[in-house]
Amino acid sequence: MTINIKKCTLEDSRKLKEISYETFNETFKHQNSPESMNAYLEKAFNLKQLEKELSILTSQFFFVYFNNEVAGYLKINTNEAQSEEMGDESLEIERIYIKNKFQKHGLGKYLLNKAIEIAMKCNKKKIWLGVWENNKNAIAFYKKMGFVQTGTHSFYMGDEEQIDFIMTKTLI
């Protein structure tokens, strides 16, 4: 079993689109209407949008490979790229997704540790993320990793408003 991580570049935009669609569908399709899912997927993961996000200097994407196959990805944001005003001492994990067939191999923890490592190198004091209130497995995972709920914010799946828990982990 080999686990590797690779920072994404603009040349990876098509591969990023594929894994974004696949992992988001696997995670949320059974809990949302097809209309809401399709609207969100088309807005968030179209090629133009992903290329724009890959070009932002304060955002980074990483693929995680399991036995040389792309198994998931991570997106982090700092400073003004954060989706909420959390200040310059924070790093946001905006996306952390693992394909279903690669779950339970420690890859989520591997990506989370990569985000923490980057936050520490950048002298960030906390790391935070938003997680859907109905994503019980993810919430349990983040709690196990030392995150606590510090607030909520709205997340729109198409026209449907959903609530995300904001979870934070203090690093220093």
Secondary structure, 3 states (H helix, E strand, C coil): CCEEEEECCHHHHHHHHHHHHHHHHHHHHHHCCHHHHHHHHHHHCCHHHHHHHHCCCCEEEEEEEECCEEEEEEEEEEHHHCCCCCCCCEEEEEEEEECHHHCCCCHHHHHHHHHHHHHHHCCCCEEEEEEECCCHHHHHHHHHCCCEEEEEEEEEECCEEEEEEEEEEECC
